[in-house]
Amino acid sequence: MTQQEADALVAKGLEHPAVKALYDEVNASSPIMIVPDEGHCWASITRPAGTEISVAGTAFPAESLYHELLHAQMKIGGYRQYNQYLQVAESLPLNVLGDALDNELQHHRFFSTFTLAGFDPAHFYHDGDNESYEHIRRLIESSDPAATSSATYFLRYLTVLSPGGHGSDAEREALKQFFFEKVPKEKMDAVEAAAAEVLAFGGSDRLDPGDTIQNVAQLLGGFHGWWVGKSQVFPDEGVFTGDAFTMDDAQEFAARQGR
């Protein structure tokens, strides 16, 4: 993907009136920079200096651009991203869960705006999304139920939970039932409880997901010993996944790990 190709896709996307209107709104508050990407998915980062949108090849540039602009609009509007992590014990990687939740919670909040603009829900994600259900089935089928954590099952269950996408309602329900058939009940109960937290945030008007992240981590289990923050102001600007600890505790743990 060259810069010229990326710019051409953005220009094509801007031919849609809703995309152009949102682009102008975001750009006025957070100047937009377009960068080409060799991957398969579009992405965006909104910082104080501006918004960077990574452009990948797609047959649906208007939908792809609008999706990333909705992410930017939400962040400009006050949504807080929790992306600062400290750790004092060996446990599951909270940053993996946190990154997935950050994306998912935003999707649940602005999916209706995407469809109200007239876009097909099937095009809410990247072009290869039509293979996602089968991919998840293969992962679940090949998993060892005893060795697979509730958190891993939850990350895969997000494909069922996520709004829109290529799967029909019947296919989504069939995949959901597949989880119930293959995943041990106690782990599926934890997954369902965590999913309810995501849906509750999506149906609310809250812009700070700290409590949701904390609740999901505790429901799934295995994330003891973490602090995750919306800034580097420790501990006030974040939440613990278990017992509170001090910065000295985190520094001592990092030293033991050779960091």
Backbone hydrogen bonds in HBPLUS format (Angstrom, degrees):
<---DONOR---> <-ACCEPTOR-->    atom                        ^
c    i                          cat <-CA-CA->   ^        H-A-AA   ^      H-
h    n   atom  resd res      DA  || num        DHA   H-A  angle D-A-AA Bond
n    s   type  num  typ     dist DA aas  dist angle  dist       angle   num
A0006-ALA N   A0002-THR O   2.92 MM   4  6.20 158.7  1.97 150.8 156.9     1
A0007-ASP N   A0003-GLN O   2.86 MM   4  6.05 164.4  1.88 152.7 156.9     2
A0008-ALA N   A0004-GLN O   2.95 MM   4  6.13 147.9  2.06 141.0 149.9     3
A0009-LEU N   A0005-GLU O   3.05 MM   4  6.33 152.3  2.13 146.4 152.6     4
A0010-VAL N   A0006-ALA O   3.05 MM   4  6.35 159.5  2.09 151.5 157.0     5
A0011-ALA N   A0007-ASP O   2.88 MM   4  6.08 158.3  1.92 146.3 152.7     6
A0012-LYS N   A0008-ALA O   2.96 MM   4  6.17 150.7  2.05 142.4 150.2     7
A0013-GLY N   A0009-LEU O   2.93 MM   4  6.20 156.3  1.98 146.4 153.0     8
A0014-LEU N   A0010-VAL O   2.90 MM   4  6.15 147.2  2.01 149.4 158.5     9
A0015-GLU N   A0012-LYS O   3.17 MM   3  5.50 159.8  2.21 107.4 113.5    10
A0016-HIS N   A0013-GLY O   3.20 MM   3  6.05 169.1  2.21 121.0 124.0    11
A0020-LYS N   A0016-HIS O   2.99 MM   4  6.25 164.8  2.02 161.2 165.9    12
A0021-ALA N   A0017-PRO O   2.95 MM   4  6.13 159.9  1.99 150.4 155.6    13
A0022-LEU N   A0018-ALA O   3.09 MM   4  6.24 162.0  2.12 143.9 148.4    14
A0023-TYR N   A0019-VAL O   2.82 MM   4  5.94 157.4  1.87 151.8 159.1    15
A0024-ASP N   A0020-LYS O   3.01 MM   4  6.17 163.0  2.04 148.5 152.1    16
A0025-GLU N   A0021-ALA O   3.08 MM   4  6.30 151.7  2.16 140.9 149.0    17
A0026-VAL N   A0022-LEU O   2.90 MM   4  6.11 170.1  1.91 157.7 159.0    18
A0027-ASN N   A0023-TYR O   2.84 MM   4  5.89 167.7  1.86 153.6 157.9    19
A0028-ALA N   A0024-ASP O   3.07 MM   4  6.05 141.9  2.22 137.0 145.2    20
A0029-SER N   A0026-VAL O   3.03 MM   3  5.41 134.6  2.24 107.2 119.0    21
A0030-SER N   A0026-VAL O   2.70 MM   4  5.71 159.4  1.74 163.3 170.8    22
A0051-THR N   A0031-PRO O   2.92 MM  20  5.94 155.5  1.98 131.5 139.4    23
A0033-MET N   A0051-THR O   2.81 MM  18  6.25 151.7  1.89 159.3 166.1    24
A0053-ILE N   A0033-MET O   2.91 MM  20  6.25 164.3  1.93 165.7 170.9    25
A0035-VAL N   A0053-ILE O   2.98 MM  18  6.19 165.7  2.00 156.2 155.9    26
A0055-VAL N   A0035-VAL O   2.87 MM  20  6.16 159.0  1.92 160.5 167.2    27
A0037-ASP N   A0055-VAL O   2.80 MM  18  5.42 135.8  1.99 163.6 149.6    28
A0043-ALA N   A0054-SER O   3.20 MM  11  5.08 152.0  2.28 131.3 135.8    29
A0054-SER N   A0043-ALA O   2.77 MM  11  5.08 156.9  1.83 141.2 148.8    30
A0045-ILE N   A0052-GLU O   2.92 MM   7  5.27 149.2  2.02 144.7 154.7    31
A0052-GLU N   A0045-ILE O   2.85 MM   7  5.27 160.6  1.88 155.3 158.5    32
A0047-ARG N   A0050-GLY O   2.85 MM   3  5.32 169.8  1.86 161.1 157.6    33
A0050-GLY N   A0047-ARG O   3.02 MM   3  5.32 147.0  2.13 109.1 118.9    34
A0064-SER N   A0060-PHE O   3.04 MM   4  6.20 164.6  2.07 155.0 159.9    35
A0065-LEU N   A0061-PRO O   2.92 MM   4  5.90 164.6  1.94 146.6 150.9    36
A0066-TYR N   A0062-ALA O   2.93 MM   4  6.01 163.1  1.96 148.5 153.9    37
A0067-HIS N   A0063-GLU O   2.96 MM   4  6.08 157.0  2.01 146.4 152.4    38
A0068-GLU N   A0064-SER O   3.25 MM   4  6.55 163.0  2.28 147.0 149.9    39
A0069-LEU N   A0065-LEU O   2.93 MM   4  6.17 153.9  2.00 150.6 158.8    40
A0070-LEU N   A0066-TYR O   2.90 MM   4  6.13 144.1  2.03 147.7 156.8    41
A0071-HIS N   A0067-HIS O   3.20 MM   4  6.61 148.5  2.31 143.9 151.9    42
A0072-ALA N   A0068-GLU O   3.06 MM   4  6.40 161.8  2.09 147.4 151.8    43
A0073-GLN N   A0069-LEU O   2.80 MM   4  6.01 160.3  1.83 148.6 154.3    44
A0074-MET N   A0070-LEU O   3.02 MM   4  6.13 157.1  2.07 144.5 149.9    45
A0075-LYS N   A0071-HIS O   3.12 MM   4  6.43 158.1  2.17 151.4 156.8    46
A0076-ILE N   A0072-ALA O   2.90 MM   4  6.11 165.5  1.92 157.8 162.1    47
A0077-GLY N   A0073-GLN O   2.89 MM   4  5.99 142.4  2.04 139.8 150.5    48
A0079-TYR N   A0074-MET O   3.09 MM   5  5.73 164.1  2.11 149.6 146.2    49
A0078-GLY N   A0075-LYS O   3.10 MM   3  5.31 163.9  2.13 107.0 111.6    50
A0080-ARG N   A0207-LEU O   2.89 MM 127  6.23 159.8  1.93 167.2 165.0    51
A0083-ASN N   A0229-GLY O   3.05 MM 146  6.19 119.1  2.44 160.1 160.6    52
A0084-GLN N   A0229-GLY O   3.16 MM 145  4.84 147.4  2.27 143.0 144.0    53
A0229-GLY N   A0084-GLN O   2.72 MM 145  4.84 155.2  1.78 138.9 147.2    54
A0086-LEU N   A0227-TRP O   2.93 MM 141  5.14 154.2  2.00 151.7 154.7    55
A0227-TRP N   A0086-LEU O   2.89 MM 141  5.14 149.5  1.99 149.3 149.5    56
A0088-VAL N   A0225-GLY O   2.85 MM 137  5.09 151.6  1.93 145.4 151.9    57
A0092-LEU N   A0222-GLY O   2.90 MM 130  5.68 161.9  1.93 167.2 165.5    58
A0096-VAL N   A0093-PRO O   3.28 MM   3  5.77 138.1  2.46 107.7 116.7    59
A0098-GLY N   A0094-LEU O   2.69 MM   4  5.83 165.2  1.71 158.1 163.4    60
A0099-ASP N   A0095-ASN O   2.93 MM   4  5.93 160.6  1.97 141.5 145.6    61
A0100-ALA N   A0096-VAL O   3.20 MM   4  6.36 161.3  2.24 144.3 149.5    62
A0101-LEU N   A0097-LEU O   2.88 MM   4  6.09 161.6  1.91 155.6 161.0    63
A0102-ASP N   A0098-GLY O   2.91 MM   4  6.04 158.3  1.95 147.9 154.0    64
A0103-ASN N   A0099-ASP O   3.28 MM   4  6.51 163.0  2.31 147.2 149.7    65
A0104-GLU N   A0100-ALA O   2.95 MM   4  6.12 165.6  1.98 150.5 155.2    66
A0105-LEU N   A0101-LEU O   2.78 MM   4  5.77 172.8  1.78 159.3 160.7    67
A0106-GLN N   A0102-ASP O   3.40 MM   4  6.45 157.3  2.45 137.8 143.4    68
A0107-HIS N   A0103-ASN O   3.05 MM   4  6.31 157.8  2.10 147.9 154.4    69
A0108-HIS N   A0104-GLU O   3.02 MM   4  6.33 160.1  2.06 155.4 159.4    70
A0109-ARG N   A0105-LEU O   3.25 MM   4  6.40 137.5  2.45 135.2 145.9    71
A0109-ARG N   A0106-GLN O   3.04 MM   3  5.10 127.9  2.32  96.6 110.9    72
A0110-PHE N   A0106-GLN O   3.03 MM   4  6.36 153.6  2.10 157.6 163.6    73
A0111-PHE N   A0107-HIS O   2.97 MM   4  5.59 128.8  2.24 152.0 157.4    74
A0113-THR N   A0110-PHE O   3.07 MM   3  5.22 124.8  2.39 100.4 114.5    75
A0114-PHE N   A0110-PHE O   3.17 MM   4  6.55 151.5  2.26 150.8 158.6    76
A0114-PHE N   A0111-PHE O   3.05 MM   3  5.09 117.8  2.45  96.6 111.8    77
A0115-THR N   A0111-PHE O   3.10 MM   4  6.52 157.2  2.15 154.6 159.7    78
A0116-LEU N   A0112-SER O   2.88 MM   4  5.99 153.1  1.96 144.4 152.6    79
A0117-ALA N   A0113-THR O   3.15 MM   4  6.29 130.9  2.41 137.6 148.1    80
A0118-GLY N   A0115-THR O   2.89 MM   3  5.24 157.7  1.94 110.8 116.9    81
A0123-HIS N   A0120-ASP O   2.91 MM   3  5.60 163.3  1.94 123.4 128.7    82
A0124-PHE N   A0121-PRO O   3.20 MM   3  5.37 151.4  2.29 118.5 115.6    83
A0165-GLY N   A0121-PRO O   2.88 MM  44  5.92 168.0  1.90 136.8 132.7    84
A0129-ASP N   A0126-HIS O   3.10 MM   3  5.63 157.8  2.15 124.4 125.2    85
A0131-GLU N   A0128-GLY O   3.19 MM   3  6.08 171.7  2.19 126.3 128.4    86
A0132-SER N   A0129-ASP O   3.00 MM   3  5.26 168.1  2.02 116.5 120.3    87
A0135-HIS N   A0131-GLU O   3.07 MM   4  6.22 154.5  2.14 150.6 158.5    88
A0136-ILE N   A0132-SER O   2.98 MM   4  6.22 158.9  2.03 153.4 157.6    89
A0137-ARG N   A0133-TYR O   3.01 MM   4  6.28 155.7  2.07 146.7 153.7    90
A0138-ARG N   A0134-GLU O   3.05 MM   4  6.31 157.3  2.10 148.1 153.2    91
A0139-LEU N   A0135-HIS O   3.09 MM   4  6.40 155.9  2.15 146.5 153.1    92
A0140-ILE N   A0136-ILE O   2.93 MM   4  6.17 164.4  1.96 156.4 159.7    93
A0141-GLU N   A0137-ARG O   2.88 MM   4  6.00 163.5  1.90 151.2 156.5    94
A0142-SER N   A0138-ARG O   3.04 MM   4  6.15 147.8  2.15 144.3 151.6    95
A0143-SER N   A0140-ILE O   3.19 MM   3  5.16 156.0  2.25 101.5 108.8    96
A0147-ALA N   A0144-ASP O   3.00 MM   3  5.37 126.7  2.30 108.8 122.6    97
A0148-THR N   A0144-ASP O   2.92 MM   4  5.90 138.2  2.10 162.0 175.2    98
A0153-TYR N   A0149-SER O   3.12 MM   4  6.49 164.0  2.14 151.3 155.3    99
A0154-PHE N   A0150-SER O   2.82 MM   4  6.05 152.0  1.90 146.8 155.4   100
A0155-LEU N   A0151-ALA O   2.95 MM   4  6.23 159.2  1.99 150.9 155.2   101
A0156-ARG N   A0152-THR O   3.18 MM   4  6.46 149.0  2.29 144.6 152.5   102
A0157-TYR N   A0153-TYR O   2.81 MM   4  6.02 141.8  1.95 143.0 155.3   103
A0157-TYR N   A0154-PHE O   2.98 MM   3  4.77 115.5  2.41  90.0 107.0   104
A0158-LEU N   A0154-PHE O   3.06 MM   4  6.35 125.4  2.37 145.9 158.3   105
A0159-THR N   A0156-ARG O   3.24 MM   3  6.01 161.9  2.27 116.2 120.3   106
A0160-VAL N   A0157-TYR O   2.83 MM   3  5.27 132.9  2.06 110.5 122.9   107
A0161-LEU N   A0157-TYR O   3.01 MM   4  6.36 156.9  2.07 149.0 156.4   108
A0162-SER N   A0158-LEU O   2.73 MM   4  5.60 148.2  1.83 146.1 152.0   109
A0172-ARG N   A0168-SER O   2.85 MM   4  6.08 156.4  1.90 152.9 159.8   110
A0173-GLU N   A0169-ASP O   2.95 MM   4  6.15 159.7  2.00 147.3 152.4   111
A0174-ALA N   A0170-ALA O   2.93 MM   4  6.13 151.6  2.01 143.1 151.3   112
A0175-LEU N   A0171-GLU O   2.98 MM   4  6.18 154.1  2.04 145.2 151.5   113
A0176-LYS N   A0172-ARG O   2.94 MM   4  6.20 155.4  2.00 147.5 154.7   114
A0177-GLN N   A0173-GLU O   2.95 MM   4  6.21 160.5  1.99 148.7 153.2   115
A0178-PHE N   A0174-ALA O   2.98 MM   4  6.20 140.7  2.14 138.3 149.4   116
A0179-PHE N   A0175-LEU O   3.12 MM   4  6.52 146.7  2.24 146.7 153.8   117
A0179-PHE N   A0176-LYS O   3.11 MM   3  5.27 122.9  2.45  98.3 111.7   118
A0180-PHE N   A0176-LYS O   3.25 MM   4  6.68 157.5  2.30 147.3 152.6   119
A0181-GLU N   A0177-GLN O   2.99 MM   4  6.26 139.7  2.16 142.4 153.5   120
A0182-LYS N   A0178-PHE O   3.03 MM   4  6.19 148.7  2.13 147.0 154.7   121
A0183-VAL N   A0179-PHE O   2.81 MM   4  5.54 161.8  1.84 160.9 162.3   122
A0187-LYS N   A0184-PRO O   3.04 MM   3  5.47 124.5  2.36 109.3 123.2   123
A0188-MET N   A0184-PRO O   2.89 MM   4  6.13 156.5  1.94 156.0 163.8   124
A0189-ASP N   A0185-LYS O   2.79 MM   4  5.97 149.3  1.88 152.1 160.1   125
A0190-ALA N   A0186-GLU O   3.33 MM   4  6.50 151.6  2.41 131.3 137.6   126
A0191-VAL N   A0187-LYS O   2.97 MM   4  6.26 155.0  2.03 145.2 152.6   127
A0192-GLU N   A0188-MET O   2.89 MM   4  6.07 163.4  1.92 150.0 153.7   128
A0193-ALA N   A0189-ASP O   3.00 MM   4  6.19 153.6  2.07 144.2 151.3   129
A0194-ALA N   A0190-ALA O   2.96 MM   4  6.18 158.1  2.01 148.9 154.6   130
A0195-ALA N   A0191-VAL O   2.85 MM   4  6.08 153.5  1.92 148.5 156.7   131
A0196-ALA N   A0192-GLU O   3.01 MM   4  6.23 147.2  2.12 141.7 149.5   132
A0197-GLU N   A0194-ALA O   3.10 MM   3  5.19 126.4  2.40  96.7 110.3   133
A0198-VAL N   A0194-ALA O   3.26 MM   4  6.69 150.8  2.35 145.8 153.0   134
A0199-LEU N   A0195-ALA O   3.00 MM   4  6.33 164.1  2.02 155.7 159.4   135
A0200-ALA N   A0196-ALA O   2.93 MM   4  6.03 149.7  2.02 141.1 149.6   136
A0201-PHE N   A0197-GLU O   3.07 MM   4  6.33 156.0  2.13 145.6 151.0   137
A0202-GLY N   A0198-VAL O   2.97 MM   4  6.24 160.7  2.01 150.3 156.2   138
A0203-GLY N   A0199-LEU O   3.03 MM   4  6.23 138.6  2.20 141.8 151.5   139
A0204-SER N   A0201-PHE O   3.05 MM   3  5.13 161.8  2.09 107.5 113.0   140
A0212-THR N   A0209-PRO O   3.01 MM   3  5.18 114.8  2.45 101.9 118.3   141
A0213-ILE N   A0209-PRO O   2.95 MM   4  6.23 162.6  1.98 165.3 170.2   142
A0214-GLN N   A0210-GLY O   2.98 MM   4  6.20 167.2  2.00 154.5 158.3   143
A0215-ASN N   A0211-ASP O   2.84 MM   4  5.99 162.8  1.87 149.0 153.9   144
A0216-VAL N   A0212-THR O   2.89 MM   4  6.03 166.1  1.91 153.2 156.9   145
A0217-ALA N   A0213-ILE O   3.02 MM   4  6.16 166.5  2.03 151.4 155.2   146
A0218-GLN N   A0214-GLN O   3.06 MM   4  6.25 158.3  2.10 148.1 154.0   147
A0219-LEU N   A0215-ASN O   2.87 MM   4  6.03 156.7  1.92 151.7 158.4   148
A0220-LEU N   A0216-VAL O   3.00 MM   4  6.14 160.0  2.04 152.7 157.2   149
A0221-GLY N   A0217-ALA O   3.04 MM   4  6.06 149.0  2.14 141.1 149.6   150
A0241-THR N   A0226-TRP O   3.00 MM  15  5.47 157.5  2.05 148.3 149.0   151
A0228-VAL N   A0239-VAL O   2.99 MM  11  5.66 160.3  2.03 160.1 164.2   152
A0239-VAL N   A0228-VAL O   2.93 MM  11  5.66 154.1  2.00 154.7 157.0   153
A0230-LYS N   A0237-GLU O   2.85 MM   7  5.84 156.6  1.90 167.3 172.4   154
A0237-GLU N   A0233-VAL O   2.96 MM   4  5.41 163.5  1.99 163.0 165.8   155
A0250-ALA N   A0246-THR O   3.17 MM   4  6.59 154.9  2.23 146.6 152.5   156
A0251-GLN N   A0247-MET O   2.88 MM   4  6.14 157.6  1.93 153.1 159.3   157
A0252-GLU N   A0248-ASP O   2.89 MM   4  6.04 155.3  1.95 148.7 155.3   158
A0253-PHE N   A0249-ASP O   3.00 MM   4  6.23 155.1  2.06 146.0 152.7   159
A0254-ALA N   A0250-ALA O   2.98 MM   4  6.19 161.3  2.01 146.2 151.3   160
A0255-ALA N   A0251-GLN O   2.95 MM   4  6.13 151.7  2.03 143.2 150.8   161
A0256-ARG N   A0252-GLU O   3.02 MM   4  6.28 153.5  2.10 144.6 151.3   162
A0257-GLN N   A0253-PHE O   3.04 MM   4  6.34 139.9  2.21 143.6 154.9   163
A0257-GLN N   A0254-ALA O   3.16 MM   3  5.04 124.9  2.48  90.5 104.8   164
A0259-ARG N   A0254-ALA O   2.90 MM   5  5.21 170.3  1.91 155.7 152.4   165
A0258-GLY N   A0255-ALA O   3.04 MM   3  5.00 155.6  2.10 100.5 108.1   166
